[in-house]
Amino acid sequence: MKGVSVVTITNAKTDRRACRIRLMSITIAAALAVIFPTQAFAADLEAPMPEPGLFDQKYLTGNWGGARDELAAHGFIFDFQLTQFYQGLMSGEGSKQGEYGGKADYQMFFIGDLVGIKGLTVALHGETRFGNDVNGVAPFTPPNASMLYPEPGVQSSYLTQWLITQQITDDGWTIAGGKFNGLDLMDMTFHTGRGVDKFMNTALVLPMGFARTTNLAFLGAGVLKMKGREVEGAAVVYDTNSAASSSGFDDLFDDGVVALGLWRFFYDFGGLAGNSTIFGNYSTRTFTDINRDSIEFIPGVGVVPADKQGSWMVGYAFDQVLWADADNAKRKVGLSGQFTVTDGNPNPIQWTASVALEANGIASREDDSIGVGFFYEGLSDSFRDLVAALPGPLELEDAAGMEIYYRMQFAPWLSVTADLQVIDTNVVGADTAIIGAIRSNIKF
């Protein structure tokens, strides 16, 4: 009996020791598995993430089998967009037939910082315009800014921007030169959407006081002051001739030069970001004097207008966030405005004003946006008097209007916008123009 008891006790001790060894082995194995994953588990971690679905990817054509990311890693970023418009006059003077047209934008950016070339950026922008528009309904406040490029009313394809910038100081001073695209420059500074996003009417896309002194695209060079990705200041000298549908070199500075300056002030009100911009330009070009008293009648020649040297414009713009969702950066409400004053002769526009209220993130649709804007365009007395003196019954007045849009974002690469404009045009006695539109934008 004693022998049996000793053996039993010995076996029990041995079993407990074996259990402790097995438990320790399991514990060590588990710890090692956490610190050093097995080959299969590590392979799972290193496996590429599956590409997002069609309606989740940023571009319709996806990542090109990884080529898009590979090109971006070497500094090359591509953006191809097709914007289509179906726009028509619902009420007012003119044909009520709807017009279909569109714009294709081809943009390429080279970012030198991605490949070790500090501060260098190259931007190319090609555009194709096709179809028709309704800009003739209100020629002083064109209802479709994007369809002005590259040539208004003409099916065409041109390179409307090639711009090289090089940052020269760590605090953002940058030199820039090349062909500037006017809408791109305004969008880079005031974030107006180029007419393919946000508002469509030209009076809400850019300060209309620029119209006399600045073309759709132009050759120039200057100095920019950047604050992160925002333009803080600029001093640019550029040609008075249009380069939207040409190289611009054939008549470079033949008719004078334009000098432009602007400065933006950034601030916060109660933690909400805002900024104000003061800007202006002066053109040395010789224009036609629009004062009726300057027109001469020479026998055998006819009416001969006089020349007027130079034209200036000054302006102010602001952008202020009114409300922002602390939990979702996409949801916010902002107020913006633009105001310009000109010489009134030779510029036919004396002053302009616009203000817009926009909201991003509508209820559960965080990528949708809505906006309402108002604008006023005051023609100069000299221009109105001149037109009134010409043969015919045409009489001009100031223009005013409003626009409201709702943009539905169905996918990162697809948006559809419903747009309505109400314009009291510059023609005295003309009916108010009501213009409806559907706009789609596809990013390839």
C-alpha positions in Angstrom: 0.0 0.0 0.0 2.9 2.4 0.8 4.5 1.6 -2.5 1.4 2.4 -4.4 1.0 5.7 -2.6 4.6 6.8 -3.5 4.1 5.9 -7.1 0.7 7.7 -7.2 2.2 10.8 -5.6 5.2 10.7 -8.0 3.0 10.4 -11.0 0.8 13.3 -9.8 3.9 15.5 -9.4 5.1 14.5 -12.9 1.6 15.3 -14.4 1.6 18.7 -12.8 5.1 19.5 -14.0 4.1 18.4 -17.5 1.0 20.6 -17.4 3.2 23.6 -16.3 5.6 23.0 -19.1 2.8 22.7 -21.7 1.2 25.9 -20.4 4.5 27.7 -20.5 5.1 26.5 -24.0 1.7 27.7 -25.1 2.2 31.1 -23.5 5.6 31.5 -25.1 4.3 30.4 -28.5 1.4 32.9 -28.2 3.8 35.7 -27.3 6.1 34.9 -30.1 3.1 34.7 -32.5 2.2 38.3 -31.5 5.8 39.6 -31.8 6.9 37.6 -34.8 3.8 36.7 -36.9 3.9 33.5 -38.9 4.9 33.7 -42.5 1.3 33.2 -43.7 0.1 35.9 -41.3 2.8 38.3 -42.4 2.0 37.6 -46.0 -1.6 38.6 -45.3 -0.4 41.9 -43.8 1.8 42.7 -46.8 -0.8 41.7 -49.4 -2.1 44.8 -51.4 -5.5 46.1 -50.4 -8.2 45.2 -52.9 -9.1 48.1 -55.3 -12.3 49.9 -54.2 -15.6 49.3 -56.1 -16.7 51.3 -59.1 -18.7 53.8 -57.1 -16.0 54.1 -54.4 -12.9 54.8 -56.5 -11.8 58.4 -57.1 -11.7 58.1 -60.9 -13.9 56.2 -63.3 -10.9 54.4 -64.8 -9.6 53.5 -61.4 -5.9 53.2 -60.6 -4.9 51.9 -64.0 -3.7 48.6 -62.5 -1.4 50.6 -60.1 0.1 52.7 -62.9 -1.6 55.9 -61.6 0.0 55.5 -58.1 3.3 54.6 -59.7 3.3 57.8 -61.9 2.3 59.9 -58.9 5.2 58.4 -56.9 7.4 59.8 -59.7 5.8 63.2 -59.6 3.2 62.9 -62.4 -0.4 63.5 -61.5 -3.1 63.3 -64.2 -6.7 64.7 -64.1 -9.1 64.2 -67.0 -12.6 65.5 -66.8 -15.6 65.7 -69.0 -18.3 68.3 -68.2 -21.5 68.3 -70.1 -24.2 70.9 -70.1 -27.9 70.9 -71.2 -28.9 74.5 -70.7 -31.9 76.4 -72.0 -33.9 79.6 -71.8 -37.1 78.9 -70.0 -38.4 82.5 -70.1 -37.2 85.7 -71.6 -36.1 87.1 -74.9 -34.8 84.5 -77.4 -35.2 80.9 -78.5 -36.6 78.5 -75.9 -34.7 75.6 -77.5 -32.3 73.8 -75.1 -28.7 73.7 -76.0 -26.2 70.9 -75.4 -22.5 71.4 -75.2 -19.5 70.3 -73.2 -15.9 70.7 -72.2 -13.1 68.2 -71.8 -10.3 69.2 -69.5 -6.9 67.4 -69.7 -4.6 68.4 -66.8 -1.1 67.1 -65.9 0.9 68.2 -62.9 4.5 67.5 -62.2 5.4 67.8 -58.5 9.1 68.0 -58.1 9.0 67.5 -54.4 7.9 63.9 -54.9 11.2 63.1 -56.7 13.6 65.3 -54.8 13.4 68.4 -56.9 12.4 70.8 -54.2 9.7 73.4 -54.9 9.3 72.8 -58.7 5.8 72.4 -60.1 4.7 72.2 -63.8 1.1 72.5 -64.7 -0.4 71.8 -68.2 -4.1 72.3 -69.1 -5.6 71.4 -72.4 -9.3 72.0 -73.2 -11.7 70.8 -75.9 -15.0 72.7 -76.4 -17.9 71.3 -78.3 -21.6 71.9 -78.9 -23.6 75.0 -78.1 -24.4 77.3 -75.2 -26.8 80.1 -74.2 -24.2 82.8 -73.5 -25.7 85.1 -76.1 -28.8 85.5 -73.8 -26.7 87.7 -71.5 -23.4 88.6 -73.1 -22.2 90.9 -70.4 -22.9 88.3 -67.7 -22.4 85.0 -69.6 -24.5 82.2 -68.0 -21.8 79.5 -68.7 -18.3 80.6 -67.9 -16.7 77.2 -68.8 -18.0 77.3 -72.4 -16.1 80.5 -73.0 -12.9 78.4 -73.3 -10.9 77.9 -75.4 -12.9 80.0 -77.9 -16.4 81.2 -77.3 -18.9 79.6 -79.7 -16.4 77.5 -81.6 -15.6 73.8 -81.4 -11.9 73.7 -80.7 -9.0 72.2 -78.8 -6.1 74.1 -77.4 -3.5 74.1 -74.7 -4.8 76.9 -72.5 -2.1 76.7 -69.7 1.5 75.7 -69.3 2.8 77.1 -66.1 6.1 76.6 -64.3 6.6 77.6 -60.7 9.7 77.3 -58.5 9.7 78.0 -54.8 12.7 80.0 -53.9 12.4 80.4 -50.1 11.2 78.2 -47.3 8.5 80.7 -46.3 6.7 80.3 -49.7 8.1 82.9 -52.1 7.8 81.4 -55.6 8.6 82.6 -59.1 6.1 81.7 -61.9 6.0 82.0 -65.6 4.3 80.6 -68.7 0.8 80.7 -70.1 -1.8 81.5 -67.4 -5.4 80.2 -67.7 -7.6 83.0 -66.3 -10.3 80.7 -64.7 -7.6 78.4 -63.3 -5.9 81.4 -61.7 -9.2 82.6 -60.2 -10.0 79.1 -58.9 -6.5 78.8 -57.4 -7.0 82.1 -55.5 -10.8 82.3 -54.9 -11.9 78.7 -55.3 -14.7 79.5 -57.6 -14.9 76.1 -59.3 -14.1 77.2 -63.0 -17.7 76.8 -64.0 -17.5 73.0 -63.9 -18.1 72.9 -60.2 -20.2 75.3 -58.0 -21.7 78.3 -59.9 -21.9 78.6 -63.7 -22.5 82.3 -64.3 -19.4 84.2 -65.1 -20.3 87.0 -62.7 -20.1 84.5 -59.9 -17.0 82.7 -61.1 -14.6 85.7 -61.5 -14.5 89.4 -60.8 -16.0 90.9 -64.0 -14.0 94.1 -63.6 -11.1 92.1 -65.1 -13.0 91.7 -68.4 -11.4 94.8 -70.2 -7.8 94.3 -69.1 -7.4 90.5 -69.0 -8.0 87.8 -71.5 -9.1 84.2 -71.1 -5.4 83.1 -71.3 -2.2 85.1 -71.5 1.6 84.8 -71.3 3.2 86.3 -68.3 5.6 85.9 -65.3 5.8 87.1 -61.8 6.3 86.3 -58.1 3.8 84.4 -55.9 3.7 84.2 -52.1 2.3 80.8 -51.1 0.8 80.0 -47.7 0.7 76.2 -47.7 -1.4 75.5 -50.8 -3.1 78.9 -50.8 -2.0 81.9 -52.8 -1.2 84.7 -50.2 0.2 87.3 -52.6 1.1 87.9 -56.2 2.8 90.4 -58.4 2.5 89.3 -62.1 3.2 91.0 -65.4 1.4 89.7 -68.5 0.6 90.3 -72.1 -2.5 92.2 -73.2 -3.2 89.8 -76.1 -5.1 86.6 -75.8 -3.2 83.3 -75.9 -6.2 81.0 -75.4 -6.1 79.7 -79.0 -2.5 80.5 -79.9 1.0 80.2 -78.6 0.9 83.9 -77.7 4.5 84.5 -78.8 3.8 86.0 -82.3 2.5 89.3 -80.8 3.9 89.1 -77.3 3.8 92.5 -75.7 3.2 94.2 -79.0 0.2 96.1 -77.6 1.4 96.8 -74.1 1.6 95.0 -70.7 -0.6 94.4 -67.7 0.6 94.6 -64.1 -1.4 92.8 -61.5 -1.0 92.7 -57.7 -2.9 91.0 -54.9 -2.6 90.2 -51.3 -4.7 88.0 -49.0 -5.1 88.3 -45.3 -5.9 85.1 -43.4 -7.7 85.1 -40.0 -10.0 83.2 -37.7 -13.3 84.3 -36.2 -14.2 82.1 -33.3 -12.1 79.3 -34.7 -13.8 79.6 -38.2 -11.3 80.3 -41.0 -11.7 83.3 -43.3 -9.6 85.5 -45.6 -9.8 88.9 -47.4 -8.1 89.8 -50.7 -7.2 93.2 -52.1 -6.3 93.2 -55.8 -5.9 95.4 -58.8 -4.3 95.7 -62.2 -3.3 98.3 -64.8 -3.0 97.8 -68.6 -0.8 100.1 -70.7 -2.7 99.1 -73.9 -4.3 101.7 -76.1 -8.1 101.1 -76.1 -11.0 102.8 -77.9 -12.3 105.8 -76.0 -16.0 105.1 -75.3 -16.9 108.7 -74.5 -19.3 109.8 -77.2 -17.8 113.3 -77.3 -14.5 111.9 -78.4 -16.0 110.4 -81.6 -15.2 112.4 -84.8 -16.9 112.4 -88.2 -14.4 112.8 -91.0 -15.9 113.5 -94.5 -15.1 110.6 -96.8 -14.0 108.4 -93.9 -16.9 108.3 -91.6 -17.1 107.9 -87.8 -13.6 107.7 -86.2 -13.4 106.9 -82.5 -10.6 108.3 -80.4 -8.0 106.3 -78.6 -7.5 106.2 -74.8 -4.3 105.1 -73.2 -4.5 102.6 -70.3 -7.1 101.1 -68.1 -7.3 100.2 -64.4 -9.3 98.1 -62.0 -9.3 97.5 -58.2 -11.2 95.0 -56.2 -11.9 93.2 -52.9 -12.9 89.6 -52.2 -13.6 87.7 -49.0 -14.4 84.1 -48.0 -15.6 83.2 -44.5 -16.7 79.9 -43.0 -19.9 80.5 -41.0 -20.3 77.1 -39.5 -18.3 73.9 -39.5 -19.1 70.4 -38.2 -16.5 69.6 -35.6 -17.0 65.8 -36.3 -17.0 66.0 -40.1 -14.7 68.3 -42.0 -16.8 67.9 -45.2 -19.8 69.6 -43.6 -19.6 73.4 -43.5 -21.4 76.6 -44.6 -19.5 79.6 -46.1 -20.1 83.1 -47.3 -18.0 84.7 -50.1 -18.1 87.9 -52.1 -16.3 89.9 -54.8 -16.4 93.6 -55.6 -14.6 95.6 -58.3 -14.4 99.2 -59.4 -12.9 100.3 -62.8 -12.1 103.5 -64.6 -15.4 103.3 -66.6 -13.7 104.4 -69.8 -12.3 102.5 -71.7 -13.8 99.8 -69.4 -17.5 99.6 -70.2 -18.2 98.1 -66.8 -18.0 100.6 -64.0 -18.4 98.4 -61.0 -19.5 94.8 -60.0 -20.6 93.1 -56.9 -21.4 89.5 -56.1 -22.1 87.5 -52.9 -22.7 83.8 -52.4 -23.8 81.4 -49.7 -22.8 77.8 -50.0 -23.2 74.7 -47.9 -21.3 71.4 -48.2 -22.7 68.2 -46.7 -26.5 68.1 -46.9 -28.1 66.0 -44.2 -26.8 62.4 -44.7 -25.3 63.3 -48.1 -22.0 64.6 -46.9 -20.6 65.0 -50.4 -23.5 67.1 -51.8 -23.4 70.8 -51.9 -25.9 73.7 -52.5 -25.3 77.4 -53.3 -27.2 80.6 -53.9 -25.5 83.7 -55.3 -26.5 87.2 -56.3 -24.6 89.6 -58.6 -24.9 93.2 -59.9 -23.1 94.7 -62.8 -23.1 98.5 -63.3 -22.3 99.7 -66.8 -20.4 103.0 -67.1 -22.4 106.1 -68.1 -19.9 106.7 -71.0 -20.7 103.4 -72.5 -24.5 103.6 -72.1 -24.5 107.1 -73.6 -22.3 105.9 -76.5 -24.7 103.0 -77.3 -27.7 105.2 -77.0 -26.2 107.6 -79.6 -25.7 104.8 -82.1 -28.4 104.1 -84.8 -31.1 101.7 -83.6 -33.4 101.4 -80.6 -30.9 99.6 -78.3 -30.7 101.1 -74.8 -28.5 99.6 -72.0 -28.8 99.5 -68.3 -27.2 97.8 -65.3 -27.6 94.0 -65.0 -28.5 92.0 -61.9 -29.2 88.3 -61.3 -29.1 85.3 -59.1 -28.2 81.7 -59.4 -28.9 78.6 -57.3 -27.4 75.1 -57.7 -27.6 71.8 -56.1 -24.8 69.4 -56.8 -25.4 65.7 -56.2 -22.2 63.6 -55.8 -23.1 60.0 -56.8 -19.5 58.8 -56.7 -16.1 60.5 -56.2 -15.8 60.6 -60.0 -19.4 61.5 -60.9 -21.5 64.6 -60.0 -24.7 65.9 -61.4 -25.8 69.5 -60.8 -29.2 71.2 -61.2 -28.9 74.9 -61.9 -31.3 77.8 -62.2 -30.4 81.4 -63.1 -32.6 84.5 -63.1 -31.0 87.5 -64.9 -32.3 91.0 -65.5 -30.1 91.6 -68.5 -28.5 94.8 -69.6 -31.1 95.6 -72.3 -33.7 98.1 -71.3 -37.3 96.7 -71.7 -36.2 93.1 -72.2 -38.0 90.4 -70.3 -36.1 88.8 -67.3 -34.2 85.7 -68.5 -34.8 82.5 -66.6 -32.3 79.8 -67.5 -32.3 76.2 -66.4 -29.5 73.7 -66.7 -28.3 70.2 -65.9 -24.6 69.7 -65.6 -22.7 66.5 -65.3 -19.0 66.1 -64.4 -17.0 62.8 -64.9 -13.5 62.4 -63.7 -11.6 59.8 -65.7 
